[in-house]
Amino acid sequence: MAKDEAKGQEEKSGFNPSTFLQETKDELNKVVWPSRQQLISESVAVILMVTLSASLIYLVDNFFAWAAQQVFG
């Protein structure tokens, strides 16, 4: 009995491309895709946050460069 179970598990552990593609398709069908409006608004939000973060880092870097110039320059 144990040998039959081990043999069945060995056969299941092999890679089967058609099974893989079918399971991938099944999983993609479960995905809730965003609407166009949602995609655009969230993309704008991400771009805005990245721009604000980069600007803040730029300003802090310039401040510390100015402060270092005052102290060491």
Predicted model as a PDB file, atoms N, CA, C, CB and O in Angstrom, pLDDT in the B-factor column:
MODEL        1                                                                  
ATOM      1  N   MET A   1       0.812  -1.189   0.000  1.00 53.00           N  
ATOM      2  CA  MET A   1       0.000   0.000   0.000  1.00 53.00           C  
ATOM      3  C   MET A   1       0.862   1.262   0.000  1.00 53.00           C  
ATOM      4  CB  MET A   1      -0.927  -0.007   1.194  1.00 53.00           C  
ATOM      5  O   MET A   1       0.561   2.211  -0.724  1.00 53.00           O  
ATOM      6  N   ALA A   2       1.921   1.285   0.797  1.00 54.00           N  
ATOM      7  CA  ALA A   2       2.783   2.458   0.887  1.00 54.00           C  
ATOM      8  C   ALA A   2       3.528   2.690  -0.424  1.00 54.00           C  
ATOM      9  CB  ALA A   2       3.778   2.302   2.039  1.00 54.00           C  
ATOM     10  O   ALA A   2       3.772   3.835  -0.803  1.00 54.00           O  
ATOM     11  N   LYS A   3       3.893   1.605  -1.120  1.00 57.00           N  
ATOM     12  CA  LYS A   3       4.595   1.754  -2.395  1.00 57.00           C  
ATOM     13  C   LYS A   3       3.680   2.374  -3.441  1.00 57.00           C  
ATOM     14  CB  LYS A   3       5.119   0.396  -2.887  1.00 57.00           C  
ATOM     15  O   LYS A   3       4.132   3.181  -4.254  1.00 57.00           O  
ATOM     16  N   ASP A   4       2.403   2.011  -3.434  1.00 57.00           N  
ATOM     17  CA  ASP A   4       1.458   2.587  -4.392  1.00 57.00           C  
ATOM     18  C   ASP A   4       1.268   4.080  -4.141  1.00 57.00           C  
ATOM     19  CB  ASP A   4       0.106   1.863  -4.315  1.00 57.00           C  
ATOM     20  O   ASP A   4       1.182   4.867  -5.083  1.00 57.00           O  
ATOM     21  N   GLU A   5       1.204   4.464  -2.871  1.00 56.00           N  
ATOM     22  CA  GLU A   5       1.058   5.886  -2.551  1.00 56.00           C  
ATOM     23  C   GLU A   5       2.297   6.665  -2.967  1.00 56.00           C  
ATOM     24  CB  GLU A   5       0.794   6.077  -1.051  1.00 56.00           C  
ATOM     25  O   GLU A   5       2.177   7.767  -3.502  1.00 56.00           O  
ATOM     26  N   ALA A   6       3.472   6.122  -2.734  1.00 53.00           N  
ATOM     27  CA  ALA A   6       4.718   6.784  -3.112  1.00 53.00           C  
ATOM     28  C   ALA A   6       4.799   6.926  -4.625  1.00 53.00           C  
ATOM     29  CB  ALA A   6       5.934   6.004  -2.581  1.00 53.00           C  
ATOM     30  O   ALA A   6       5.241   7.955  -5.135  1.00 53.00           O  
ATOM     31  N   LYS A   7       4.367   5.881  -5.347  1.00 55.00           N  
ATOM     32  CA  LYS A   7       4.400   5.935  -6.812  1.00 55.00           C  
ATOM     33  C   LYS A   7       3.436   7.004  -7.327  1.00 55.00           C  
ATOM     34  CB  LYS A   7       4.045   4.555  -7.416  1.00 55.00           C  
ATOM     35  O   LYS A   7       3.764   7.740  -8.257  1.00 55.00           O  
ATOM     36  N   GLY A   8       2.235   7.090  -6.718  1.00 54.00           N  
ATOM     37  CA  GLY A   8       1.267   8.106  -7.120  1.00 54.00           C  
ATOM     38  C   GLY A   8       1.777   9.509  -6.863  1.00 54.00           C  
ATOM     39  O   GLY A   8       1.534  10.413  -7.661  1.00 54.00           O  
ATOM     40  N   GLN A   9       2.489   9.704  -5.749  1.00 53.00           N  
ATOM     41  CA  GLN A   9       3.045  11.015  -5.442  1.00 53.00           C  
ATOM     42  C   GLN A   9       4.179  11.363  -6.397  1.00 53.00           C  
ATOM     43  CB  GLN A   9       3.540  11.058  -3.998  1.00 53.00           C  
ATOM     44  O   GLN A   9       4.343  12.528  -6.759  1.00 53.00           O  
ATOM     45  N   GLU A  10       4.959  10.376  -6.809  1.00 50.00           N  
ATOM     46  CA  GLU A  10       6.042  10.636  -7.761  1.00 50.00           C  
ATOM     47  C   GLU A  10       5.476  11.099  -9.094  1.00 50.00           C  
ATOM     48  CB  GLU A  10       6.909   9.377  -7.960  1.00 50.00           C  
ATOM     49  O   GLU A  10       6.013  12.015  -9.716  1.00 50.00           O  
ATOM     50  N   GLU A  11       4.397  10.470  -9.532  1.00 56.00           N  
ATOM     51  CA  GLU A  11       3.791  10.851 -10.808  1.00 56.00           C  
ATOM     52  C   GLU A  11       3.200  12.255 -10.723  1.00 56.00           C  
ATOM     53  CB  GLU A  11       2.704   9.838 -11.214  1.00 56.00           C  
ATOM     54  O   GLU A  11       3.262  13.006 -11.697  1.00 56.00           O  
ATOM     55  N   LYS A  12       2.633  12.620  -9.585  1.00 62.00           N  
ATOM     56  CA  LYS A  12       2.034  13.940  -9.409  1.00 62.00           C  
ATOM     57  C   LYS A  12       3.093  15.030  -9.302  1.00 62.00           C  
ATOM     58  CB  LYS A  12       1.150  13.954  -8.171  1.00 62.00           C  
ATOM     59  O   LYS A  12       2.823  16.185  -9.631  1.00 62.00           O  
ATOM     60  N   SER A  13       4.295  14.681  -8.846  1.00 71.00           N  
ATOM     61  CA  SER A  13       5.309  15.701  -8.635  1.00 71.00           C  
ATOM     62  C   SER A  13       5.994  16.146  -9.932  1.00 71.00           C  
ATOM     63  CB  SER A  13       6.341  15.188  -7.670  1.00 71.00           C  
ATOM     64  O   SER A  13       6.718  17.142  -9.931  1.00 71.00           O  
ATOM     65  N   GLY A  14       5.777  15.425 -11.034  1.00 87.00           N  
ATOM     66  CA  GLY A  14       6.382  15.808 -12.308  1.00 87.00           C  
ATOM     67  C   GLY A  14       5.721  17.049 -12.878  1.00 87.00           C  
ATOM     68  O   GLY A  14       4.571  17.350 -12.557  1.00 87.00           O  
ATOM     69  N   PHE A  15       6.443  17.767 -13.719  1.00 90.00           N  
ATOM     70  CA  PHE A  15       5.927  18.988 -14.328  1.00 90.00           C  
ATOM     71  C   PHE A  15       5.162  18.648 -15.589  1.00 90.00           C  
ATOM     72  CB  PHE A  15       7.066  19.972 -14.638  1.00 90.00           C  
ATOM     73  O   PHE A  15       5.673  17.968 -16.480  1.00 90.00           O  
ATOM     74  N   ASN A  16       3.939  19.124 -15.654  1.00 92.00           N  
ATOM     75  CA  ASN A  16       3.100  18.902 -16.825  1.00 92.00           C  
ATOM     76  C   ASN A  16       2.705  20.279 -17.372  1.00 92.00           C  
ATOM     77  CB  ASN A  16       1.826  18.029 -16.470  1.00 92.00           C  
ATOM     78  O   ASN A  16       1.916  20.987 -16.746  1.00 92.00           O  
ATOM     79  N   PRO A  17       3.245  20.663 -18.533  1.00 93.00           N  
ATOM     80  CA  PRO A  17       2.978  22.015 -19.055  1.00 93.00           C  
ATOM     81  C   PRO A  17       1.493  22.304 -19.299  1.00 93.00           C  
ATOM     82  CB  PRO A  17       3.733  22.213 -20.345  1.00 93.00           C  
ATOM     83  O   PRO A  17       1.029  23.411 -19.026  1.00 93.00           O  
ATOM     84  N   SER A  18       0.754  21.335 -19.802  1.00 93.00           N  
ATOM     85  CA  SER A  18      -0.661  21.602 -20.078  1.00 93.00           C  
ATOM     86  C   SER A  18      -1.436  21.816 -18.784  1.00 93.00           C  
ATOM     87  CB  SER A  18      -1.281  20.446 -20.878  1.00 93.00           C  
ATOM     88  O   SER A  18      -2.319  22.672 -18.725  1.00 93.00           O  
ATOM     89  N   THR A  19      -1.112  21.042 -17.744  1.00 94.00           N  
ATOM     90  CA  THR A  19      -1.762  21.237 -16.449  1.00 94.00           C  
ATOM     91  C   THR A  19      -1.374  22.589 -15.870  1.00 94.00           C  
ATOM     92  CB  THR A  19      -1.385  20.105 -15.470  1.00 94.00           C  
ATOM     93  O   THR A  19      -2.213  23.294 -15.309  1.00 94.00           O  
ATOM     94  N   PHE A  20      -0.114  22.946 -16.007  1.00 94.00           N  
ATOM     95  CA  PHE A  20       0.360  24.233 -15.510  1.00 94.00           C  
ATOM     96  C   PHE A  20      -0.391  25.379 -16.187  1.00 94.00           C  
ATOM     97  CB  PHE A  20       1.874  24.376 -15.741  1.00 94.00           C  
ATOM     98  O   PHE A  20      -0.852  26.300 -15.513  1.00 94.00           O  
ATOM     99  N   LEU A  21      -0.516  25.328 -17.506  1.00 96.00           N  
ATOM    100  CA  LEU A  21      -1.203  26.395 -18.234  1.00 96.00           C  
ATOM    101  C   LEU A  21      -2.675  26.461 -17.860  1.00 96.00           C  
ATOM    102  CB  LEU A  21      -1.059  26.191 -19.738  1.00 96.00           C  
ATOM    103  O   LEU A  21      -3.227  27.553 -17.729  1.00 96.00           O  
ATOM    104  N   GLN A  22      -3.320  25.314 -17.685  1.00 96.00           N  
ATOM    105  CA  GLN A  22      -4.729  25.294 -17.307  1.00 96.00           C  
ATOM    106  C   GLN A  22      -4.923  25.880 -15.906  1.00 96.00           C  
ATOM    107  CB  GLN A  22      -5.280  23.857 -17.366  1.00 96.00           C  
ATOM    108  O   GLN A  22      -5.848  26.658 -15.674  1.00 96.00           O  
ATOM    109  N   GLU A  23      -4.046  25.502 -14.981  1.00 96.00           N  
ATOM    110  CA  GLU A  23      -4.143  26.037 -13.626  1.00 96.00           C  
ATOM    111  C   GLU A  23      -3.845  27.530 -13.593  1.00 96.00           C  
ATOM    112  CB  GLU A  23      -3.190  25.297 -12.697  1.00 96.00           C  
ATOM    113  O   GLU A  23      -4.461  28.269 -12.824  1.00 96.00           O  
ATOM    114  N   THR A  24      -2.908  27.978 -14.419  1.00 95.00           N  
ATOM    115  CA  THR A  24      -2.606  29.406 -14.512  1.00 95.00           C  
ATOM    116  C   THR A  24      -3.818  30.171 -15.028  1.00 95.00           C  
ATOM    117  CB  THR A  24      -1.391  29.647 -15.429  1.00 95.00           C  
ATOM    118  O   THR A  24      -4.161  31.232 -14.506  1.00 95.00           O  
ATOM    119  N   LYS A  25      -4.466  29.625 -16.060  1.00 96.00           N  
ATOM    120  CA  LYS A  25      -5.669  30.248 -16.611  1.00 96.00           C  
ATOM    121  C   LYS A  25      -6.777  30.303 -15.563  1.00 96.00           C  
ATOM    122  CB  LYS A  25      -6.152  29.481 -17.854  1.00 96.00           C  
ATOM    123  O   LYS A  25      -7.466  31.316 -15.442  1.00 96.00           O  
ATOM    124  N   ASP A  26      -6.948  29.233 -14.816  1.00 96.00           N  
ATOM    125  CA  ASP A  26      -7.961  29.197 -13.766  1.00 96.00           C  
ATOM    126  C   ASP A  26      -7.695  30.252 -12.703  1.00 96.00           C  
ATOM    127  CB  ASP A  26      -8.013  27.817 -13.126  1.00 96.00           C  
ATOM    128  O   ASP A  26      -8.624  30.913 -12.239  1.00 96.00           O  
ATOM    129  N   GLU A  27      -6.432  30.416 -12.314  1.00 95.00           N  
ATOM    130  CA  GLU A  27      -6.087  31.414 -11.296  1.00 95.00           C  
ATOM    131  C   GLU A  27      -6.294  32.831 -11.820  1.00 95.00           C  
ATOM    132  CB  GLU A  27      -4.635  31.233 -10.839  1.00 95.00           C  
ATOM    133  O   GLU A  27      -6.766  33.699 -11.087  1.00 95.00           O  
ATOM    134  N   LEU A  28      -5.944  33.071 -13.084  1.00 94.00           N  
ATOM    135  CA  LEU A  28      -6.139  34.410 -13.656  1.00 94.00           C  
ATOM    136  C   LEU A  28      -7.617  34.760 -13.770  1.00 94.00           C  
ATOM    137  CB  LEU A  28      -5.478  34.502 -15.033  1.00 94.00           C  
ATOM    138  O   LEU A  28      -7.981  35.934 -13.702  1.00 94.00           O  
ATOM    139  N   ASN A  29      -8.464  33.762 -13.943  1.00 94.00           N  
ATOM    140  CA  ASN A  29      -9.906  34.020 -13.983  1.00 94.00           C  
ATOM    141  C   ASN A  29     -10.446  34.436 -12.624  1.00 94.00           C  
ATOM    142  CB  ASN A  29     -10.647  32.788 -14.474  1.00 94.00           C  
ATOM    143  O   ASN A  29     -11.515  35.042 -12.550  1.00 94.00           O  
ATOM    144  N   LYS A  30      -9.735  34.125 -11.548  1.00 95.00           N  
ATOM    145  CA  LYS A  30     -10.156  34.504 -10.196  1.00 95.00           C  
ATOM    146  C   LYS A  30      -9.777  35.941  -9.852  1.00 95.00           C  
ATOM    147  CB  LYS A  30      -9.544  33.561  -9.179  1.00 95.00           C  
ATOM    148  O   LYS A  30     -10.296  36.500  -8.886  1.00 95.00           O  
ATOM    149  N   VAL A  31      -8.890  36.536 -10.621  1.00 94.00           N  
ATOM    150  CA  VAL A  31      -8.398  37.887 -10.331  1.00 94.00           C  
ATOM    151  C   VAL A  31      -9.504  38.906 -10.584  1.00 94.00           C  
ATOM    152  CB  VAL A  31      -7.151  38.217 -11.193  1.00 94.00           C  
ATOM    153  O   VAL A  31     -10.214  38.841 -11.588  1.00 94.00           O  
ATOM    154  N   VAL A  32      -9.636  39.857  -9.644  1.00 94.00           N  
ATOM    155  CA  VAL A  32     -10.569  40.961  -9.837  1.00 94.00           C  
ATOM    156  C   VAL A  32      -9.769  42.101 -10.453  1.00 94.00           C  
ATOM    157  CB  VAL A  32     -11.263  41.395  -8.478  1.00 94.00           C  
ATOM    158  O   VAL A  32      -8.992  42.764  -9.764  1.00 94.00           O  
ATOM    159  N   TRP A  33      -9.958  42.329 -11.746  1.00 91.00           N  
ATOM    160  CA  TRP A  33      -9.190  43.344 -12.443  1.00 91.00           C  
ATOM    161  C   TRP A  33      -9.794  44.717 -12.187  1.00 91.00           C  
ATOM    162  CB  TRP A  33      -9.136  43.048 -13.950  1.00 91.00           C  
ATOM    163  O   TRP A  33     -11.017  44.846 -12.137  1.00 91.00           O  
ATOM    164  N   PRO A  34      -8.954  45.761 -12.020  1.00 94.00           N  
ATOM    165  CA  PRO A  34      -9.485  47.107 -11.767  1.00 94.00           C  
ATOM    166  C   PRO A  34     -10.111  47.691 -13.034  1.00 94.00           C  
ATOM    167  CB  PRO A  34      -8.368  48.040 -11.247  1.00 94.00           C  
ATOM    168  O   PRO A  34      -9.764  47.324 -14.157  1.00 94.00           O  
ATOM    169  N   SER A  35     -11.047  48.616 -12.806  1.00 97.00           N  
ATOM    170  CA  SER A  35     -11.644  49.310 -13.945  1.00 97.00           C  
ATOM    171  C   SER A  35     -10.623  50.314 -14.494  1.00 97.00           C  
ATOM    172  CB  SER A  35     -12.979  50.030 -13.533  1.00 97.00           C  
ATOM    173  O   SER A  35      -9.613  50.602 -13.852  1.00 97.00           O  
ATOM    174  N   ARG A  36     -10.899  50.832 -15.670  1.00 97.00           N  
ATOM    175  CA  ARG A  36      -9.987  51.809 -16.279  1.00 97.00           C  
ATOM    176  C   ARG A  36      -9.855  53.040 -15.389  1.00 97.00           C  
ATOM    177  CB  ARG A  36     -10.484  52.217 -17.687  1.00 97.00           C  
ATOM    178  O   ARG A  36      -8.753  53.556 -15.199  1.00 97.00           O  
ATOM    179  N   GLN A  37     -10.990  53.520 -14.836  1.00 98.00           N  
ATOM    180  CA  GLN A  37     -10.965  54.709 -13.985  1.00 98.00           C  
ATOM    181  C   GLN A  37     -10.152  54.450 -12.719  1.00 98.00           C  
ATOM    182  CB  GLN A  37     -12.394  55.140 -13.619  1.00 98.00           C  
ATOM    183  O   GLN A  37      -9.378  55.308 -12.295  1.00 98.00           O  
ATOM    184  N   GLN A  38     -10.321  53.287 -12.119  1.00 97.00           N  
ATOM    185  CA  GLN A  38      -9.575  52.942 -10.920  1.00 97.00           C  
ATOM    186  C   GLN A  38      -8.076  52.842 -11.225  1.00 97.00           C  
ATOM    187  CB  GLN A  38     -10.092  51.621 -10.331  1.00 97.00           C  
ATOM    188  O   GLN A  38      -7.248  53.313 -10.446  1.00 97.00           O  
ATOM    189  N   LEU A  39      -7.738  52.231 -12.354  1.00 97.00           N  
ATOM    190  CA  LEU A  39      -6.346  52.092 -12.749  1.00 97.00           C  
ATOM    191  C   LEU A  39      -5.690  53.459 -12.944  1.00 97.00           C  
ATOM    192  CB  LEU A  39      -6.240  51.267 -14.030  1.00 97.00           C  
ATOM    193  O   LEU A  39      -4.566  53.686 -12.497  1.00 97.00           O  
ATOM    194  N   ILE A  40      -6.398  54.361 -13.612  1.00 98.00           N  
ATOM    195  CA  ILE A  40      -5.852  55.703 -13.869  1.00 98.00           C  
ATOM    196  C   ILE A  40      -5.691  56.477 -12.568  1.00 98.00           C  
ATOM    197  CB  ILE A  40      -6.761  56.484 -14.839  1.00 98.00           C  
ATOM    198  O   ILE A  40      -4.651  57.096 -12.345  1.00 98.00           O  
ATOM    199  N   SER A  41      -6.709  56.452 -11.704  1.00 98.00           N  
ATOM    200  CA  SER A  41      -6.630  57.243 -10.466  1.00 98.00           C  
ATOM    201  C   SER A  41      -5.539  56.711  -9.536  1.00 98.00           C  
ATOM    202  CB  SER A  41      -7.987  57.234  -9.739  1.00 98.00           C  
ATOM    203  O   SER A  41      -4.840  57.498  -8.897  1.00 98.00           O  
ATOM    204  N   GLU A  42      -5.386  55.403  -9.451  1.00 97.00           N  
ATOM    205  CA  GLU A  42      -4.338  54.856  -8.589  1.00 97.00           C  
ATOM    206  C   GLU A  42      -2.955  55.089  -9.187  1.00 97.00           C  
ATOM    207  CB  GLU A  42      -4.563  53.358  -8.359  1.00 97.00           C  
ATOM    208  O   GLU A  42      -1.994  55.294  -8.445  1.00 97.00           O  
ATOM    209  N   SER A  43      -2.837  55.062 -10.501  1.00 98.00           N  
ATOM    210  CA  SER A  43      -1.545  55.357 -11.136  1.00 98.00           C  
ATOM    211  C   SER A  43      -1.145  56.808 -10.886  1.00 98.00           C  
ATOM    212  CB  SER A  43      -1.608  55.076 -12.656  1.00 98.00           C  
ATOM    213  O   SER A  43       0.020  57.098 -10.615  1.00 98.00           O  
ATOM    214  N   VAL A  44      -2.110  57.713 -10.978  1.00 98.00           N  
ATOM    215  CA  VAL A  44      -1.843  59.131 -10.709  1.00 98.00           C  
ATOM    216  C   VAL A  44      -1.416  59.303  -9.252  1.00 98.00           C  
ATOM    217  CB  VAL A  44      -3.099  60.002 -11.017  1.00 98.00           C  
ATOM    218  O   VAL A  44      -0.499  60.071  -8.963  1.00 98.00           O  
ATOM    219  N   ALA A  45      -2.075  58.594  -8.335  1.00 98.00           N  
ATOM    220  CA  ALA A  45      -1.726  58.692  -6.920  1.00 98.00           C  
ATOM    221  C   ALA A  45      -0.296  58.214  -6.680  1.00 98.00           C  
ATOM    222  CB  ALA A  45      -2.709  57.875  -6.068  1.00 98.00           C  
ATOM    223  O   ALA A  45       0.443  58.837  -5.917  1.00 98.00           O  
ATOM    224  N   VAL A  46       0.098  57.120  -7.321  1.00 98.00           N  
ATOM    225  CA  VAL A  46       1.458  56.595  -7.157  1.00 98.00           C  
ATOM    226  C   VAL A  46       2.478  57.579  -7.720  1.00 98.00           C  
ATOM    227  CB  VAL A  46       1.600  55.220  -7.851  1.00 98.00           C  
ATOM    228  O   VAL A  46       3.493  57.851  -7.079  1.00 98.00           O  
ATOM    229  N   ILE A  47       2.221  58.113  -8.905  1.00 98.00           N  
ATOM    230  CA  ILE A  47       3.146  59.073  -9.521  1.00 98.00           C  
ATOM    231  C   ILE A  47       3.269  60.319  -8.648  1.00 98.00           C  
ATOM    232  CB  ILE A  47       2.668  59.460 -10.945  1.00 98.00           C  
ATOM    233  O   ILE A  47       4.366  60.851  -8.477  1.00 98.00           O  
ATOM    234  N   LEU A  48       2.157  60.783  -8.099  1.00 98.00           N  
ATOM    235  CA  LEU A  48       2.181  61.959  -7.226  1.00 98.00           C  
ATOM    236  C   LEU A  48       2.998  61.691  -5.962  1.00 98.00           C  
ATOM    237  CB  LEU A  48       0.751  62.375  -6.849  1.00 98.00           C  
ATOM    238  O   LEU A  48       3.809  62.528  -5.564  1.00 98.00           O  
ATOM    239  N   MET A  49       2.797  60.547  -5.334  1.00 98.00           N  
ATOM    240  CA  MET A  49       3.538  60.226  -4.109  1.00 98.00           C  
ATOM    241  C   MET A  49       5.036  60.064  -4.380  1.00 98.00           C  
ATOM    242  CB  MET A  49       2.981  58.945  -3.476  1.00 98.00           C  
ATOM    243  O   MET A  49       5.859  60.487  -3.569  1.00 98.00           O  
ATOM    244  N   VAL A  50       5.391  59.460  -5.503  1.00 98.00           N  
ATOM    245  CA  VAL A  50       6.809  59.307  -5.848  1.00 98.00           C  
ATOM    246  C   VAL A  50       7.432  60.683  -6.092  1.00 98.00           C  
ATOM    247  CB  VAL A  50       6.980  58.401  -7.105  1.00 98.00           C  
ATOM    248  O   VAL A  50       8.554  60.946  -5.657  1.00 98.00           O  
ATOM    249  N   THR A  51       6.713  61.546  -6.777  1.00 98.00           N  
ATOM    250  CA  THR A  51       7.209  62.898  -7.046  1.00 98.00           C  
ATOM    251  C   THR A  51       7.389  63.683  -5.750  1.00 98.00           C  
ATOM    252  CB  THR A  51       6.250  63.644  -7.984  1.00 98.00           C  
ATOM    253  O   THR A  51       8.403  64.356  -5.560  1.00 98.00           O  
ATOM    254  N   LEU A  52       6.399  63.593  -4.861  1.00 98.00           N  
ATOM    255  CA  LEU A  52       6.505  64.300  -3.582  1.00 98.00           C  
ATOM    256  C   LEU A  52       7.655  63.749  -2.738  1.00 98.00           C  
ATOM    257  CB  LEU A  52       5.185  64.193  -2.804  1.00 98.00           C  
ATOM    258  O   LEU A  52       8.395  64.517  -2.124  1.00 98.00           O  
ATOM    259  N   SER A  53       7.807  62.446  -2.706  1.00 98.00           N  
ATOM    260  CA  SER A  53       8.900  61.840  -1.933  1.00 98.00           C  
ATOM    261  C   SER A  53      10.255  62.249  -2.494  1.00 98.00           C  
ATOM    262  CB  SER A  53       8.775  60.309  -1.930  1.00 98.00           C  
ATOM    263  O   SER A  53      11.164  62.587  -1.735  1.00 98.00           O  
ATOM    264  N   ALA A  54      10.397  62.220  -3.814  1.00 98.00           N  
ATOM    265  CA  ALA A  54      11.662  62.607  -4.436  1.00 98.00           C  
ATOM    266  C   ALA A  54      11.961  64.084  -4.160  1.00 98.00           C  
ATOM    267  CB  ALA A  54      11.620  62.340  -5.960  1.00 98.00           C  
ATOM    268  O   ALA A  54      13.110  64.447  -3.907  1.00 98.00           O  
ATOM    269  N   SER A  55      10.946  64.923  -4.207  1.00 98.00           N  
ATOM    270  CA  SER A  55      11.144  66.348  -3.931  1.00 98.00           C  
ATOM    271  C   SER A  55      11.574  66.577  -2.489  1.00 98.00           C  
ATOM    272  CB  SER A  55       9.863  67.130  -4.224  1.00 98.00           C  
ATOM    273  O   SER A  55      12.452  67.396  -2.217  1.00 98.00           O  
ATOM    274  N   LEU A  56      10.952  65.851  -1.569  1.00 98.00           N  
ATOM    275  CA  LEU A  56      11.327  65.981  -0.162  1.00 98.00           C  
ATOM    276  C   LEU A  56      12.769  65.534   0.064  1.00 98.00           C  
ATOM    277  CB  LEU A  56      10.376  65.163   0.722  1.00 98.00           C  
ATOM    278  O   LEU A  56      13.524  66.203   0.770  1.00 98.00           O  
ATOM    279  N   ILE A  57      13.149  64.420  -0.523  1.00 98.00           N  
ATOM    280  CA  ILE A  57      14.530  63.938  -0.388  1.00 98.00           C  
ATOM    281  C   ILE A  57      15.507  64.945  -0.987  1.00 98.00           C  
ATOM    282  CB  ILE A  57      14.697  62.561  -1.071  1.00 98.00           C  
ATOM    283  O   ILE A  57      16.565  65.203  -0.413  1.00 98.00           O  
ATOM    284  N   TYR A  58      15.158  65.512  -2.138  1.00 98.00           N  
ATOM    285  CA  TYR A  58      16.001  66.520  -2.785  1.00 98.00           C  
ATOM    286  C   TYR A  58      16.189  67.737  -1.871  1.00 98.00           C  
ATOM    287  CB  TYR A  58      15.382  66.954  -4.134  1.00 98.00           C  
ATOM    288  O   TYR A  58      17.304  68.231  -1.706  1.00 98.00           O  
ATOM    289  N   LEU A  59      15.089  68.212  -1.283  1.00 98.00           N  
ATOM    290  CA  LEU A  59      15.177  69.386  -0.411  1.00 98.00           C  
ATOM    291  C   LEU A  59      15.991  69.097   0.850  1.00 98.00           C  
ATOM    292  CB  LEU A  59      13.777  69.859  -0.026  1.00 98.00           C  
ATOM    293  O   LEU A  59      16.800  69.929   1.262  1.00 98.00           O  
ATOM    294  N   VAL A  60      15.794  67.953   1.458  1.00 98.00           N  
ATOM    295  CA  VAL A  60      16.560  67.592   2.654  1.00 98.00           C  
ATOM    296  C   VAL A  60      18.039  67.456   2.307  1.00 98.00           C  
ATOM    297  CB  VAL A  60      16.028  66.275   3.273  1.00 98.00           C  
ATOM    298  O   VAL A  60      18.901  67.903   3.064  1.00 98.00           O  
ATOM    299  N   ASP A  61      18.334  66.841   1.163  1.00 98.00           N  
ATOM    300  CA  ASP A  61      19.732  66.695   0.733  1.00 98.00           C  
ATOM    301  C   ASP A  61      20.379  68.062   0.523  1.00 98.00           C  
ATOM    302  CB  ASP A  61      19.815  65.865  -0.567  1.00 98.00           C  
ATOM    303  O   ASP A  61      21.508  68.294   0.955  1.00 98.00           O  
ATOM    304  N   ASN A  62      19.662  68.960  -0.139  1.00 98.00           N  
ATOM    305  CA  ASN A  62      20.207  70.308  -0.349  1.00 98.00           C  
ATOM    306  C   ASN A  62      20.405  71.047   0.970  1.00 98.00           C  
ATOM    307  CB  ASN A  62      19.283  71.117  -1.261  1.00 98.00           C  
ATOM    308  O   ASN A  62      21.384  71.776   1.132  1.00 98.00           O  
ATOM    309  N   PHE A  63      19.481  70.862   1.914  1.00 98.00           N  
ATOM    310  CA  PHE A  63      19.633  71.503   3.221  1.00 98.00           C  
ATOM    311  C   PHE A  63      20.890  71.013   3.922  1.00 98.00           C  
ATOM    312  CB  PHE A  63      18.404  71.237   4.098  1.00 98.00           C  
ATOM    313  O   PHE A  63      21.662  71.812   4.451  1.00 98.00           O  
ATOM    314  N   PHE A  64      21.099  69.677   3.925  1.00 98.00           N  
ATOM    315  CA  PHE A  64      22.283  69.143   4.585  1.00 98.00           C  
ATOM    316  C   PHE A  64      23.565  69.534   3.858  1.00 98.00           C  
ATOM    317  CB  PHE A  64      22.186  67.633   4.686  1.00 98.00           C  
ATOM    318  O   PHE A  64      24.598  69.730   4.498  1.00 98.00           O  
ATOM    319  N   ALA A  65      23.518  69.651   2.538  1.00 97.00           N  
ATOM    320  CA  ALA A  65      24.695  70.114   1.797  1.00 97.00           C  
ATOM    321  C   ALA A  65      25.009  71.562   2.170  1.00 97.00           C  
ATOM    322  CB  ALA A  65      24.468  69.986   0.266  1.00 97.00           C  
ATOM    323  O   ALA A  65      26.171  71.924   2.357  1.00 97.00           O  
ATOM    324  N   TRP A  66      23.958  72.393   2.278  1.00 97.00           N  
ATOM    325  CA  TRP A  66      24.147  73.784   2.677  1.00 97.00           C  
ATOM    326  C   TRP A  66      24.713  73.861   4.097  1.00 97.00           C  
ATOM    327  CB  TRP A  66      22.817  74.557   2.586  1.00 97.00           C  
ATOM    328  O   TRP A  66      25.633  74.635   4.359  1.00 97.00           O  
ATOM    329  N   ALA A  67      24.158  73.054   5.018  1.00 97.00           N  
ATOM    330  CA  ALA A  67      24.625  73.063   6.415  1.00 97.00           C  
ATOM    331  C   ALA A  67      26.077  72.592   6.496  1.00 97.00           C  
ATOM    332  CB  ALA A  67      23.722  72.163   7.300  1.00 97.00           C  
ATOM    333  O   ALA A  67      26.861  73.160   7.257  1.00 97.00           O  
ATOM    334  N   ALA A  68      26.448  71.575   5.736  1.00 96.00           N  
ATOM    335  CA  ALA A  68      27.829  71.094   5.745  1.00 96.00           C  
ATOM    336  C   ALA A  68      28.761  72.175   5.184  1.00 96.00           C  
ATOM    337  CB  ALA A  68      27.957  69.780   4.924  1.00 96.00           C  
ATOM    338  O   ALA A  68      29.882  72.341   5.665  1.00 96.00           O  
ATOM    339  N   GLN A  69      28.305  72.891   4.188  1.00 96.00           N  
ATOM    340  CA  GLN A  69      29.115  73.976   3.606  1.00 96.00           C  
ATOM    341  C   GLN A  69      29.352  75.076   4.632  1.00 96.00           C  
ATOM    342  CB  GLN A  69      28.425  74.562   2.351  1.00 96.00           C  
ATOM    343  O   GLN A  69      30.441  75.645   4.709  1.00 96.00           O  
ATOM    344  N   GLN A  70      28.311  75.369   5.425  1.00 95.00           N  
ATOM    345  CA  GLN A  70      28.439  76.407   6.454  1.00 95.00           C  
ATOM    346  C   GLN A  70      29.413  75.976   7.551  1.00 95.00           C  
ATOM    347  CB  GLN A  70      27.064  76.728   7.067  1.00 95.00           C  
ATOM    348  O   GLN A  70      30.174  76.799   8.060  1.00 95.00           O  
ATOM    349  N   VAL A  71      29.395  74.723   7.910  1.00 95.00           N  
ATOM    350  CA  VAL A  71      30.232  74.235   9.007  1.00 95.00           C  
ATOM    351  C   VAL A  71      31.666  73.988   8.538  1.00 95.00           C  
ATOM    352  CB  VAL A  71      29.639  72.946   9.596  1.00 95.00           C  
ATOM    353  O   VAL A  71      32.617  74.394   9.207  1.00 95.00           O  
ATOM    354  N   PHE A  72      31.824  73.326   7.396  1.00 93.00           N  
ATOM    355  CA  PHE A  72      33.152  72.896   6.957  1.00 93.00           C  
ATOM    356  C   PHE A  72      33.742  73.764   5.860  1.00 93.00           C  
ATOM    357  CB  PHE A  72      33.090  71.485   6.482  1.00 93.00           C  
ATOM    358  O   PHE A  72      34.909  73.606   5.503  1.00 93.00           O  
ATOM    359  N   GLY A  73      32.968  74.656   5.337  1.00 78.00           N  
ATOM    360  CA  GLY A  73      33.453  75.398   4.183  1.00 78.00           C  
ATOM    361  C   GLY A  73      34.011  76.669   4.556  1.00 78.00           C  
ATOM    362  O   GLY A  73      34.466  77.420   3.694  1.00 78.00           O  
TER     363      GLY A  73                                                      
ENDMDL                                                                          
END                                                                             
